């Protein structure tokens, strides 16, 4: 694995997405509504975190773009 931020964030995003799939898959095995809500809430939080990683990769949010300094004439 590379030490480049984009490669590291991509790898972490894939791990988060896999965990979301695992949580959602296991929902079918849970009978307790509160326990199921915990899994669903956890999946939703991880989806948001994975989106933040994807936004960093794609530089789609202003916070993730490099600042450029322009000197006016």
Secondary structure, DSSP 8 states (H G I E B T S, - for coil): ---SHHHHHHHHHHHHHHHHHHHHHHHTT---HHHHHHHHHHHHHHHHHHHHHHHHHHT-SGGGS--------
